[in-house]
Amino acid sequence: MSATAGRPSRQGILPFVMRHSNGESVTAYGGLPLVVEAARAVRLDEVVEEKLQLARRERGFSEVEKFEALLLLIAAGGDRIEDIRLLRDDRGLARLLGGALPSPDALLDFLAAFDDPTVWAQRPVDEKSWVPPETAPLAALFEVNRALVERAAQRHSTTATLDHDGTIIEAHKRDARVAYEGTKGYQPLVAVWVEQDLIVGDEFRDGNVPGNKDPLTSVRRAFAALPAWVERRYFRGDSADYYEPLLKYLVKEQILFSISADMSPELRACCDAVPAAQWVELAVRERETVHVAEVEFTPGNWPRMATPLRYVGLRFTPLQGELLEPRGVQYLAVVTNRPAPADPAGPRGDAMSAAALVRWHWEKAGTIEHVHRSMKDELGAGVLPSQRFGANAAWFRINAITYNVLTLLKRHALPPRLRAARPKRLRFEVFTVPARLVVHQSQLMANLSASRERAEELVCARQRLLATRQSLPSS
């Protein structure tokens, strides 16, 4: 007789059996509705209803429902429109949300409404790389994010430092262009409000549009998106922002900035001319020593400006064991309008030594690059859904809005230990809490399969979001 006679056959390695269920009484996403609740806490649903009037809708899902479905999809880890099927199949989630989610076709149609191929007719004949004007729906989506930023930002902070940079999204779409590094895809620009961890501006671009092609439009729009109560404004950018109209705009608007300067032969000669005694050690790295010094340099058109620019040079000297390498001593430079400490004309508190300025400038790598990584690797911006430029631009912007909604959720509702949590951490600890659904006295209840402490954290989060919504006037 078999040793397993009389026992149920084993289905897997562990001693349990899987089977299909209708799923109406359970959900794998007990915490995911917090994403929608965070957006509604600042009445973003009302803003979307007012701003996004894409087409006359006789039946089916509203623009708000499709917009919120995309927020849920991206927050849950989906990076393809087809992934919405996984959320649609969770009937318990549908009960928590109050209805079914849109189909992939409905969401693709929603994104397609942001595209207008006729805008490309405005492209100058001799322009190989060109940024098309945004369609009216895309501009409306920008206004949705502007409203979100103003309502999500904490008003006690009246300082705004904007970090600005581009990123490359690899894509093999039919019309995708080759970027400077040989990657085929797109190269959008992003501006982040550092103190609030909010994306205040984005500009979707073809891959062959370099970052130094009119960055002023993107930067000016980002600053215009800041709330009116911001008093002090700062800006940091890489060498793509070393663009004369942008520098003059920042000076005129009295925005203090640091930007990586192009190392022209003239600027390098000025760095070479700095006496050795004036170079101050900044850091000793594994293979090189970094020194900084003030550099006397004035680019061609700046003598006519009322405010002179200040250049800080960086010298990278190989350590003794690296001296035989052909690269030798290298220079970089940062340009700024922040005064040196000895400059009595500078506003109090804004003066910085050369070393302090460079450290402040380097902080940009820990903000904007983090945002790029989160959007592309942990949200859905790294996979574009369409052959249509406008649809991809809308998808990228909705990813930026999702990033901001998660920031709102972390800072206004979740416990302090999750304030710096990345999207994948929120997914693991908050969004995917299993729940069993029951109805008690006509009230739908979600019994969370989590520790008492975690369950109480989510309950408190919902209460805080409700209080936030009740405190805001209707649009």
SELOMI-700623 format. One record per residue (C-alpha): residue number from 0; x, y, z. Coordinates in steps of 0.001 Angstrom, whole numbers, padded with zeros to 6 digits. Example, Ala and Ser with C-alpha at 12.3 -4.5 7.8 and 13.67 -1.06 7.14 Angstrom:
residues 2
<pt num="0" east="012300" north="-004500" up="007800"/>
<pt num="1" east="013670" north="-001060" up="007140"/>
//
This chain:
residues 475
<pt num="0" east="000000" north="000000" up="000000"/>
<pt num="1" east="001276" north="003491" up="-000880"/>
<pt num="2" east="002664" north="005603" up="001966"/>
<pt num="3" east="000375" north="008449" up="000866"/>
<pt num="4" east="-002809" north="006399" up="000645"/>
<pt num="5" east="-005760" north="008085" up="002280"/>
<pt num="6" east="-004104" north="011526" up="002286"/>
<pt num="7" east="-004913" north="014400" up="-000099"/>
<pt num="8" east="-002412" north="014725" up="-002936"/>
<pt num="9" east="000183" north="017439" up="-002456"/>
<pt num="10" east="-000089" north="020446" up="-004758"/>
<pt num="11" east="003229" north="022046" up="-003899"/>
<pt num="12" east="006172" north="022014" up="-001549"/>
<pt num="13" east="004306" north="023554" up="001404"/>
<pt num="14" east="001307" north="021765" up="002916"/>
<pt num="15" east="-001599" north="023769" up="001492"/>
<pt num="16" east="-003801" north="023749" up="-001604"/>
<pt num="17" east="-004584" north="026660" up="-003921"/>
<pt num="18" east="-007936" north="027041" up="-005636"/>
<pt num="19" east="-009941" north="029687" up="-007447"/>
<pt num="20" east="-012340" north="031919" up="-005502"/>
<pt num="21" east="-014715" north="034635" up="-006620"/>
<pt num="22" east="-012608" north="037020" up="-004505"/>
<pt num="23" east="-015455" north="039318" up="-003484"/>
<pt num="24" east="-014804" north="038912" up="000228"/>
<pt num="25" east="-011015" north="039421" up="000158"/>
<pt num="26" east="-008465" north="041733" up="-001415"/>
<pt num="27" east="-004699" north="041679" up="-001729"/>
<pt num="28" east="-004627" north="045494" up="-001810"/>
<pt num="29" east="-006215" north="046562" up="001463"/>
<pt num="30" east="-004061" north="049698" up="001673"/>
<pt num="31" east="-004097" north="050752" up="-001981"/>
<pt num="32" east="-007285" north="052861" up="-001719"/>
<pt num="33" east="-005198" north="055282" up="000363"/>
<pt num="34" east="-003760" north="056526" up="-002951"/>
<pt num="35" east="-007186" north="057642" up="-004158"/>
<pt num="36" east="-008028" north="058992" up="-000723"/>
<pt num="37" east="-004810" north="061039" up="-000671"/>
<pt num="38" east="-005698" north="062588" up="-004028"/>
<pt num="39" east="-009251" north="063292" up="-002912"/>
<pt num="40" east="-008040" north="064689" up="000404"/>
<pt num="41" east="-006801" north="067753" up="-001499"/>
<pt num="42" east="-009879" north="067642" up="-003755"/>
<pt num="43" east="-007857" north="066661" up="-006798"/>
<pt num="44" east="-010919" north="064854" up="-008143"/>
<pt num="45" east="-012711" north="068194" up="-008360"/>
<pt num="46" east="-009746" north="069787" up="-010153"/>
<pt num="47" east="-009616" north="066945" up="-012672"/>
<pt num="48" east="-013344" north="067204" up="-013288"/>
<pt num="49" east="-012991" north="070936" up="-013911"/>
<pt num="50" east="-009790" north="070937" up="-015992"/>
<pt num="51" east="-009828" north="067665" up="-017951"/>
<pt num="52" east="-012709" north="067901" up="-020354"/>
<pt num="53" east="-011272" north="065687" up="-023069"/>
<pt num="54" east="-014393" north="064655" up="-024960"/>
<pt num="55" east="-018131" north="064458" up="-024591"/>
<pt num="56" east="-018869" north="061239" up="-022722"/>
<pt num="57" east="-022288" north="059652" up="-023120"/>
<pt num="58" east="-021525" north="056516" up="-021132"/>
<pt num="59" east="-018676" north="054649" up="-019522"/>
<pt num="60" east="-016087" north="055890" up="-017068"/>
<pt num="61" east="-015560" north="059555" up="-016258"/>
<pt num="62" east="-012236" north="061341" up="-016686"/>
<pt num="63" east="-011837" north="061336" up="-012892"/>
<pt num="64" east="-012335" north="057567" up="-012735"/>
<pt num="65" east="-009794" north="056946" up="-015489"/>
<pt num="66" east="-007319" north="059376" up="-013939"/>
<pt num="67" east="-007635" north="057743" up="-010517"/>
<pt num="68" east="-007298" north="054284" up="-012090"/>
<pt num="69" east="-003940" north="055329" up="-013550"/>
<pt num="70" east="-002811" north="056627" up="-010138"/>
<pt num="71" east="-003703" north="053250" up="-008619"/>
<pt num="72" east="-002024" north="051326" up="-011424"/>
<pt num="73" east="001247" north="053244" up="-011146"/>
<pt num="74" east="001305" north="053235" up="-007332"/>
<pt num="75" east="000647" north="049486" up="-007270"/>
<pt num="76" east="003700" north="048844" up="-009458"/>
<pt num="77" east="002133" north="048509" up="-012888"/>
<pt num="78" east="004185" north="049957" up="-015705"/>
<pt num="79" east="002002" north="048848" up="-018615"/>
<pt num="80" east="-001615" north="049748" up="-019250"/>
<pt num="81" east="-002422" north="046036" up="-019569"/>
<pt num="82" east="-001456" north="045639" up="-015899"/>
<pt num="83" east="-004761" north="047234" up="-014921"/>
<pt num="84" east="-006286" north="043791" up="-015530"/>
<pt num="85" east="-004592" north="042515" up="-012361"/>
<pt num="86" east="-006304" north="045203" up="-010306"/>
<pt num="87" east="-009625" north="044700" up="-012126"/>
<pt num="88" east="-009524" north="041003" up="-011237"/>
<pt num="89" east="-009376" north="041852" up="-007524"/>
<pt num="90" east="-013090" north="042118" up="-006823"/>
<pt num="91" east="-012499" north="042963" up="-003191"/>
<pt num="92" east="-010528" north="046026" up="-004270"/>
<pt num="93" east="-013416" north="047039" up="-006533"/>
<pt num="94" east="-015771" north="046887" up="-003550"/>
<pt num="95" east="-013464" north="049139" up="-001513"/>
<pt num="96" east="-013221" north="051613" up="-004389"/>
<pt num="97" east="-016965" north="051628" up="-004920"/>
<pt num="98" east="-016898" north="050216" up="-008438"/>
<pt num="99" east="-014941" north="048428" up="-011131"/>
<pt num="100" east="-011825" north="049879" up="-012722"/>
<pt num="101" east="-011667" north="050891" up="-016421"/>
<pt num="102" east="-010407" north="048466" up="-019052"/>
<pt num="103" east="-006994" north="048795" up="-020717"/>
<pt num="104" east="-008692" north="050031" up="-023901"/>
<pt num="105" east="-010496" north="052780" up="-021971"/>
<pt num="106" east="-007235" north="053951" up="-020403"/>
<pt num="107" east="-005400" north="053897" up="-023741"/>
<pt num="108" east="-008178" north="055997" up="-025269"/>
<pt num="109" east="-007871" north="058384" up="-022324"/>
<pt num="110" east="-004136" north="058841" up="-022952"/>
<pt num="111" east="-004635" north="059146" up="-026714"/>
<pt num="112" east="-006870" north="062168" up="-026119"/>
<pt num="113" east="-003788" north="064123" up="-025013"/>
<pt num="114" east="-002173" north="063735" up="-028427"/>
<pt num="115" east="-002649" north="066034" up="-031412"/>
<pt num="116" east="-000517" north="065105" up="-034437"/>
<pt num="117" east="-001262" north="068454" up="-036108"/>
<pt num="118" east="001098" north="070273" up="-033707"/>
<pt num="119" east="004028" north="068841" up="-035644"/>
<pt num="120" east="002985" north="070911" up="-038658"/>
<pt num="121" east="004387" north="073927" up="-036769"/>
<pt num="122" east="007874" north="072452" up="-036772"/>
<pt num="123" east="010378" north="074671" up="-038662"/>
<pt num="124" east="011712" north="072975" up="-041767"/>
<pt num="125" east="015360" north="073346" up="-040723"/>
<pt num="126" east="014841" north="072102" up="-037141"/>
<pt num="127" east="016197" north="068595" up="-036573"/>
<pt num="128" east="015352" north="068612" up="-032852"/>
<pt num="129" east="012217" north="070402" up="-031719"/>
<pt num="130" east="009913" north="070557" up="-028704"/>
<pt num="131" east="006284" north="070780" up="-029865"/>
<pt num="132" east="003842" north="073071" up="-028035"/>
<pt num="133" east="001713" north="071257" up="-025509"/>
<pt num="134" east="-001828" north="070373" up="-026449"/>
<pt num="135" east="-004693" north="071897" up="-024462"/>
<pt num="136" east="-005300" north="068621" up="-022555"/>
<pt num="137" east="-001616" north="068390" up="-021601"/>
<pt num="138" east="-001681" north="072003" up="-020411"/>
<pt num="139" east="-004776" north="071169" up="-018360"/>
<pt num="140" east="-002956" north="068208" up="-016817"/>
<pt num="141" east="-000131" north="070583" up="-015850"/>
<pt num="142" east="-002719" north="072732" up="-014052"/>
<pt num="143" east="-003929" north="069637" up="-012197"/>
<pt num="144" east="-000408" north="069098" up="-010906"/>
<pt num="145" east="-000026" north="072781" up="-010053"/>
<pt num="146" east="-003129" north="072560" up="-007851"/>
<pt num="147" east="-001801" north="069378" up="-006244"/>
<pt num="148" east="001555" north="070996" up="-005462"/>
<pt num="149" east="-000036" north="074024" up="-003825"/>
<pt num="150" east="-002339" north="071903" up="-001673"/>
<pt num="151" east="000251" north="069260" up="-000778"/>
<pt num="152" east="003038" north="071679" up="000159"/>
<pt num="153" east="003456" north="072603" up="003800"/>
<pt num="154" east="002885" north="076333" up="004054"/>
<pt num="155" east="005256" north="076876" up="006975"/>
<pt num="156" east="008153" north="076429" up="004537"/>
<pt num="157" east="008444" north="079549" up="002405"/>
<pt num="158" east="011682" north="078504" up="000669"/>
<pt num="159" east="011798" north="076684" up="-002661"/>
<pt num="160" east="014952" north="075179" up="-004138"/>
<pt num="161" east="014324" north="073790" up="-007601"/>
<pt num="162" east="016650" north="071092" up="-008936"/>
<pt num="163" east="016397" north="070727" up="-012708"/>
<pt num="164" east="017693" north="067937" up="-014928"/>
<pt num="165" east="016794" north="065666" up="-017808"/>
<pt num="166" east="016678" north="061899" up="-018016"/>
<pt num="167" east="016696" north="059397" up="-020874"/>
<pt num="168" east="013869" north="056890" up="-021266"/>
<pt num="169" east="014818" north="054084" up="-023590"/>
<pt num="170" east="012035" north="053197" up="-026024"/>
<pt num="171" east="011835" north="051387" up="-029323"/>
<pt num="172" east="008769" north="053160" up="-030633"/>
<pt num="173" east="008545" north="053769" up="-034340"/>
<pt num="174" east="009107" north="057532" up="-034050"/>
<pt num="175" east="011538" north="057526" up="-031099"/>
<pt num="176" east="014775" north="059439" up="-031735"/>
<pt num="177" east="018362" north="058662" up="-030779"/>
<pt num="178" east="019694" north="060600" up="-027772"/>
<pt num="179" east="023243" north="061895" up="-027322"/>
<pt num="180" east="024510" north="058682" up="-025704"/>
<pt num="181" east="023175" north="056477" up="-028496"/>
<pt num="182" east="020001" north="055354" up="-026722"/>
<pt num="183" east="016798" north="055497" up="-028739"/>
<pt num="184" east="013919" north="057007" up="-026818"/>
<pt num="185" east="012883" north="060244" up="-025137"/>
<pt num="186" east="014603" north="062841" up="-022944"/>
<pt num="187" east="012151" north="064704" up="-020658"/>
<pt num="188" east="013124" north="067492" up="-018275"/>
<pt num="189" east="012001" north="067512" up="-014639"/>
<pt num="190" east="012057" north="070189" up="-011936"/>
<pt num="191" east="011777" north="069145" up="-008267"/>
<pt num="192" east="010944" north="071326" up="-005263"/>
<pt num="193" east="013589" north="069964" up="-002914"/>
<pt num="194" east="012191" north="071054" up="000451"/>
<pt num="195" east="008776" north="069532" up="-000304"/>
<pt num="196" east="009845" north="066547" up="-002459"/>
<pt num="197" east="007323" north="067575" up="-005115"/>
<pt num="198" east="007693" north="067641" up="-008899"/>
<pt num="199" east="006621" north="071118" up="-009991"/>
<pt num="200" east="007394" north="070868" up="-013691"/>
<pt num="201" east="008132" north="068443" up="-016491"/>
<pt num="202" east="008654" north="068828" up="-020217"/>
<pt num="203" east="008454" north="065755" up="-022436"/>
<pt num="204" east="010988" north="065746" up="-025292"/>
<pt num="205" east="012184" north="063552" up="-028101"/>
<pt num="206" east="015457" north="061745" up="-027480"/>
<pt num="207" east="017370" north="063885" up="-029959"/>
<pt num="208" east="016475" north="067150" up="-028204"/>
<pt num="209" east="019511" north="068034" up="-026058"/>
<pt num="210" east="019050" north="069304" up="-022538"/>
<pt num="211" east="020702" north="072630" up="-023423"/>
<pt num="212" east="018073" north="073399" up="-026069"/>
<pt num="213" east="016001" north="076169" up="-024454"/>
<pt num="214" east="015913" north="074950" up="-020843"/>
<pt num="215" east="014569" north="078415" up="-019941"/>
<pt num="216" east="011004" north="077541" up="-020957"/>
<pt num="217" east="010965" north="074535" up="-018652"/>
<pt num="218" east="012557" north="076380" up="-015717"/>
<pt num="219" east="010368" north="079468" up="-016003"/>
<pt num="220" east="007235" north="077322" up="-016080"/>
<pt num="221" east="008384" north="075395" up="-013011"/>
<pt num="222" east="008948" north="078577" up="-010988"/>
<pt num="223" east="005567" north="079901" up="-012128"/>
<pt num="224" east="003976" north="076725" up="-010716"/>
<pt num="225" east="005180" north="077493" up="-007170"/>
<pt num="226" east="002556" north="078723" up="-004695"/>
<pt num="227" east="002317" north="082489" up="-004255"/>
<pt num="228" east="003373" north="082230" up="-000617"/>
<pt num="229" east="006914" north="081074" up="-001503"/>
<pt num="230" east="009281" north="083913" up="-000573"/>
<pt num="231" east="012810" north="082673" up="-001249"/>
<pt num="232" east="013729" north="080891" up="-004485"/>
<pt num="233" east="016870" north="078934" up="-005378"/>
<pt num="234" east="017925" north="076909" up="-008407"/>
<pt num="235" east="020489" north="074193" up="-009168"/>
<pt num="236" east="021254" north="072731" up="-012561"/>
<pt num="237" east="023867" north="070834" up="-014549"/>
<pt num="238" east="025790" north="072059" up="-017574"/>
<pt num="239" east="022711" north="071739" up="-019822"/>
<pt num="240" east="021351" north="074753" up="-017913"/>
<pt num="241" east="024460" north="076805" up="-018683"/>
<pt num="242" east="022392" north="078764" up="-021157"/>
<pt num="243" east="022722" north="082522" up="-021361"/>
<pt num="244" east="018990" north="083402" up="-021489"/>
<pt num="245" east="018400" north="081173" up="-018449"/>
<pt num="246" east="021263" north="082755" up="-016494"/>
<pt num="247" east="019949" north="086228" up="-017255"/>
<pt num="248" east="016416" north="085218" up="-016256"/>
<pt num="249" east="017637" north="083906" up="-012891"/>
<pt num="250" east="019622" north="087075" up="-012235"/>
<pt num="251" east="016729" north="089330" up="-013235"/>
<pt num="252" east="014275" north="087408" up="-011029"/>
<pt num="253" east="016756" north="087449" up="-008116"/>
<pt num="254" east="016756" north="083665" up="-007941"/>
<pt num="255" east="019990" north="082454" up="-006355"/>
<pt num="256" east="021516" north="079580" up="-008312"/>
<pt num="257" east="024431" north="077271" up="-008946"/>
<pt num="258" east="024939" north="075759" up="-012401"/>
<pt num="259" east="027736" north="073591" up="-013762"/>
<pt num="260" east="029600" north="075737" up="-016287"/>
<pt num="261" east="030866" north="074630" up="-019674"/>
<pt num="262" east="034621" north="074190" up="-019462"/>
<pt num="263" east="035614" north="076390" up="-022403"/>
<pt num="264" east="039295" north="076880" up="-023303"/>
<pt num="265" east="039072" north="080400" up="-021850"/>
<pt num="266" east="037648" north="079166" up="-018542"/>
<pt num="267" east="040232" north="076389" up="-018327"/>
<pt num="268" east="042988" north="078923" up="-018882"/>
<pt num="269" east="041625" north="080970" up="-015965"/>
<pt num="270" east="041623" north="077842" up="-013774"/>
<pt num="271" east="045225" north="077110" up="-014778"/>
<pt num="272" east="046160" north="080672" up="-013815"/>
<pt num="273" east="044911" north="080384" up="-010216"/>
<pt num="274" east="047956" north="080390" up="-007874"/>
<pt num="275" east="048550" north="077078" up="-006118"/>
<pt num="276" east="048147" north="078672" up="-002690"/>
<pt num="277" east="044555" north="079670" up="-003449"/>
<pt num="278" east="043312" north="076130" up="-004040"/>
<pt num="279" east="041592" north="074749" up="-000928"/>
<pt num="280" east="041272" north="071022" up="-000373"/>
<pt num="281" east="037640" north="069890" up="-000516"/>
<pt num="282" east="037842" north="066080" up="-000561"/>
<pt num="283" east="040280" north="063194" up="-000875"/>
<pt num="284" east="038818" north="060352" up="-002889"/>
<pt num="285" east="040038" north="056895" up="-003735"/>
<pt num="286" east="041927" north="058019" up="-006838"/>
<pt num="287" east="042053" north="061818" up="-006681"/>
<pt num="288" east="042113" north="064935" up="-004548"/>
<pt num="289" east="039541" north="067684" up="-005120"/>
<pt num="290" east="040400" north="071348" up="-004540"/>
<pt num="291" east="038264" north="074463" up="-005000"/>
<pt num="292" east="039138" north="078095" up="-005668"/>
<pt num="293" east="037560" north="081343" up="-006778"/>
<pt num="294" east="038195" north="081901" up="-010490"/>
<pt num="295" east="038282" north="085318" up="-012173"/>
<pt num="296" east="036281" north="084791" up="-015345"/>
<pt num="297" east="033688" north="086822" up="-017214"/>
<pt num="298" east="031881" north="085384" up="-020246"/>
<pt num="299" east="031382" north="087558" up="-023291"/>
<pt num="300" east="028030" north="089262" up="-022731"/>
<pt num="301" east="028058" north="089601" up="-018939"/>
<pt num="302" east="030049" north="092863" up="-018566"/>
<pt num="303" east="026871" north="094695" up="-019602"/>
<pt num="304" east="024854" north="093089" up="-016798"/>
<pt num="305" east="024341" north="094849" up="-013488"/>
<pt num="306" east="025029" north="091672" up="-011491"/>
<pt num="307" east="028352" north="089928" up="-012201"/>
<pt num="308" east="028606" north="086172" up="-012037"/>
<pt num="309" east="030916" north="084309" up="-009724"/>
<pt num="310" east="032850" north="081248" up="-010887"/>
<pt num="311" east="034185" north="078572" up="-008553"/>
<pt num="312" east="036684" north="076134" up="-010037"/>
<pt num="313" east="037197" north="072508" up="-009056"/>
<pt num="314" east="040574" north="070881" up="-009624"/>
<pt num="315" east="040832" north="067075" up="-009698"/>
<pt num="316" east="044391" north="065889" up="-009145"/>
<pt num="317" east="045192" north="062153" up="-009459"/>
<pt num="318" east="046809" north="060610" up="-006405"/>
<pt num="319" east="050430" north="059546" up="-006588"/>
<pt num="320" east="049618" north="056058" up="-007825"/>
<pt num="321" east="047473" north="057483" up="-010635"/>
<pt num="322" east="049877" north="060080" up="-012005"/>
<pt num="323" east="050859" north="057891" up="-014953"/>
<pt num="324" east="047307" north="057941" up="-016261"/>
<pt num="325" east="046934" north="060144" up="-019345"/>
<pt num="326" east="044063" north="062234" up="-017974"/>
<pt num="327" east="046246" north="064280" up="-015629"/>
<pt num="328" east="044745" north="067249" up="-013775"/>
<pt num="329" east="041159" north="068054" up="-014709"/>
<pt num="330" east="038956" north="071057" up="-014047"/>
<pt num="331" east="035255" north="071685" up="-013597"/>
<pt num="332" east="033498" north="074891" up="-012626"/>
<pt num="333" east="030291" north="076117" up="-011042"/>
<pt num="334" east="028741" north="079496" up="-011842"/>
<pt num="335" east="026570" north="081289" up="-009302"/>
<pt num="336" east="025104" north="084615" up="-008282"/>
<pt num="337" east="025391" north="083759" up="-004587"/>
<pt num="338" east="027853" north="086174" up="-002981"/>
<pt num="339" east="031101" north="085190" up="-001356"/>
<pt num="340" east="031229" north="085662" up="002453"/>
<pt num="341" east="033381" north="088789" up="002101"/>
<pt num="342" east="030878" north="090446" up="-000228"/>
<pt num="343" east="028940" north="092987" up="001856"/>
<pt num="344" east="026418" north="093543" up="-000959"/>
<pt num="345" east="025023" north="090028" up="-000696"/>
<pt num="346" east="021797" north="089357" up="001225"/>
<pt num="347" east="022353" north="088044" up="004723"/>
<pt num="348" east="022403" north="084252" up="004906"/>
<pt num="349" east="022951" north="083723" up="001188"/>
<pt num="350" east="026732" north="084141" up="001158"/>
<pt num="351" east="028717" north="080927" up="000695"/>
<pt num="352" east="032371" north="080073" up="000587"/>
<pt num="353" east="033634" north="078251" up="-002482"/>
<pt num="354" east="033679" north="074910" up="-000649"/>
<pt num="355" east="030184" north="075390" up="000826"/>
<pt num="356" east="028811" north="076381" up="-002572"/>
<pt num="357" east="030183" north="073243" up="-004236"/>
<pt num="358" east="028786" north="071009" up="-001485"/>
<pt num="359" east="025396" north="072701" up="-001847"/>
<pt num="360" east="025566" north="072235" up="-005604"/>
<pt num="361" east="026459" north="068552" up="-005255"/>
<pt num="362" east="023362" north="067934" up="-003143"/>
<pt num="363" east="021395" north="068022" up="-006383"/>
<pt num="364" east="022567" north="064502" up="-007170"/>
<pt num="365" east="020700" north="063221" up="-004124"/>
<pt num="366" east="017400" north="064814" up="-005119"/>
<pt num="367" east="016742" north="064994" up="-008840"/>
<pt num="368" east="018535" north="061721" up="-009620"/>
<pt num="369" east="016523" north="060028" up="-006860"/>
<pt num="370" east="013329" north="061311" up="-008485"/>
<pt num="371" east="014385" north="060061" up="-011920"/>
<pt num="372" east="015175" north="056640" up="-010468"/>
<pt num="373" east="011882" north="056421" up="-008597"/>
<pt num="374" east="009818" north="057489" up="-011598"/>
<pt num="375" east="011507" north="055128" up="-014052"/>
<pt num="376" east="012325" north="052113" up="-011882"/>
<pt num="377" east="009706" north="052144" up="-009105"/>
<pt num="378" east="006788" north="053872" up="-010819"/>
<pt num="379" east="005811" north="053518" up="-014468"/>
<pt num="380" east="007675" north="056258" up="-016333"/>
<pt num="381" east="010358" north="053890" up="-017608"/>
<pt num="382" east="007959" north="052087" up="-019967"/>
<pt num="383" east="006010" north="054277" up="-022397"/>
<pt num="384" east="002595" north="052991" up="-023480"/>
<pt num="385" east="002050" north="054414" up="-026956"/>
<pt num="386" east="003430" north="055322" up="-030362"/>
<pt num="387" east="001836" north="058753" up="-029881"/>
<pt num="388" east="004017" north="061531" up="-028499"/>
<pt num="389" east="001185" north="063271" up="-026632"/>
<pt num="390" east="-000027" north="060041" up="-025028"/>
<pt num="391" east="003483" north="059313" up="-023758"/>
<pt num="392" east="003807" north="062891" up="-022485"/>
<pt num="393" east="000544" north="062458" up="-020552"/>
<pt num="394" east="001701" north="059115" up="-019132"/>
<pt num="395" east="004960" north="060711" up="-017961"/>
<pt num="396" east="003096" north="063625" up="-016350"/>
<pt num="397" east="000635" north="061310" up="-014604"/>
<pt num="398" east="003641" north="059440" up="-013208"/>
<pt num="399" east="004900" north="062776" up="-011852"/>
<pt num="400" east="001480" north="063427" up="-010318"/>
<pt num="401" east="001533" north="059934" up="-008774"/>
<pt num="402" east="004943" north="060708" up="-007267"/>
<pt num="403" east="003450" north="063857" up="-005728"/>
<pt num="404" east="000385" north="062012" up="-004400"/>
<pt num="405" east="002686" north="059524" up="-002668"/>
<pt num="406" east="004655" north="062422" up="-001170"/>
<pt num="407" east="001387" north="063877" up="000090"/>
<pt num="408" east="000422" north="060530" up="001576"/>
<pt num="409" east="003784" north="060111" up="003325"/>
<pt num="410" east="003971" north="063616" up="004739"/>
<pt num="411" east="000360" north="064222" up="005706"/>
<pt num="412" east="-001043" north="060833" up="006682"/>
<pt num="413" east="001408" north="057968" up="007210"/>
<pt num="414" east="003585" north="057636" up="010343"/>
<pt num="415" east="006943" north="059483" up="010458"/>
<pt num="416" east="008937" north="056276" up="009940"/>
<pt num="417" east="007572" north="056160" up="006361"/>
<pt num="418" east="008278" north="059805" up="005550"/>
<pt num="419" east="011246" north="058929" up="003327"/>
<pt num="420" east="009868" north="055606" up="002077"/>
<pt num="421" east="010345" north="054871" up="-001597"/>
<pt num="422" east="007417" north="053610" up="-003678"/>
<pt num="423" east="008483" north="049983" up="-003398"/>
<pt num="424" east="008509" north="050284" up="000402"/>
<pt num="425" east="005001" north="051731" up="000411"/>
<pt num="426" east="003933" north="048892" up="-001865"/>
<pt num="427" east="005401" north="046267" up="000434"/>
<pt num="428" east="004235" north="047681" up="003758"/>
<pt num="429" east="001077" north="049706" up="003034"/>
<pt num="430" east="-000608" north="049012" up="-000291"/>
<pt num="431" east="-000518" north="045206" up="-000239"/>
<pt num="432" east="-002003" north="044599" up="003206"/>
<pt num="433" east="-004525" north="041744" up="002721"/>
<pt num="434" east="-008059" north="042401" up="003911"/>
<pt num="435" east="-011223" north="040335" up="004410"/>
<pt num="436" east="-014395" north="042258" up="003610"/>
<pt num="437" east="-017541" north="041951" up="005704"/>
<pt num="438" east="-020744" north="043946" up="005973"/>
<pt num="439" east="-021835" north="044853" up="009484"/>
<pt num="440" east="-024986" north="046908" up="010045"/>
<pt num="441" east="-024939" north="048007" up="006381"/>
<pt num="442" east="-021334" north="049217" up="006740"/>
<pt num="443" east="-018637" north="047667" up="004534"/>
<pt num="444" east="-015636" north="046815" up="006700"/>
<pt num="445" east="-012132" north="045749" up="005712"/>
<pt num="446" east="-010538" north="043496" up="008331"/>
<pt num="447" east="-006812" north="043874" up="007739"/>
<pt num="448" east="-004501" north="040885" up="007991"/>
<pt num="449" east="-001751" north="042829" up="009759"/>
<pt num="450" east="-000508" north="043561" up="013239"/>
<pt num="451" east="-002631" north="045790" up="015430"/>
<pt num="452" east="-000012" north="048548" up="015181"/>
<pt num="453" east="000043" north="048534" up="011374"/>
<pt num="454" east="-003732" north="048410" up="011169"/>
<pt num="455" east="-004005" north="051398" up="013514"/>
<pt num="456" east="-001498" north="053314" up="011372"/>
<pt num="457" east="-003688" north="052864" up="008303"/>
<pt num="458" east="-006835" north="053807" up="010219"/>
<pt num="459" east="-005143" north="056981" up="011471"/>
<pt num="460" east="-003911" north="057753" up="007951"/>
<pt num="461" east="-007456" north="057639" up="006614"/>
<pt num="462" east="-008674" north="059873" up="009439"/>
<pt num="463" east="-005967" north="062451" up="008696"/>
<pt num="464" east="-006829" north="062445" up="004991"/>
<pt num="465" east="-010514" north="062893" up="005765"/>
<pt num="466" east="-009727" north="065836" up="008038"/>
<pt num="467" east="-007585" north="067385" up="005292"/>
<pt num="468" east="-010407" north="067163" up="002745"/>
<pt num="469" east="-012935" north="068618" up="005165"/>
<pt num="470" east="-010628" north="071569" up="005827"/>
<pt num="471" east="-010430" north="072565" up="002149"/>
<pt num="472" east="-013173" north="074503" up="000358"/>
<pt num="473" east="-014757" north="072922" up="-002701"/>
<pt num="474" east="-013299" north="073930" up="-006059"/>
//
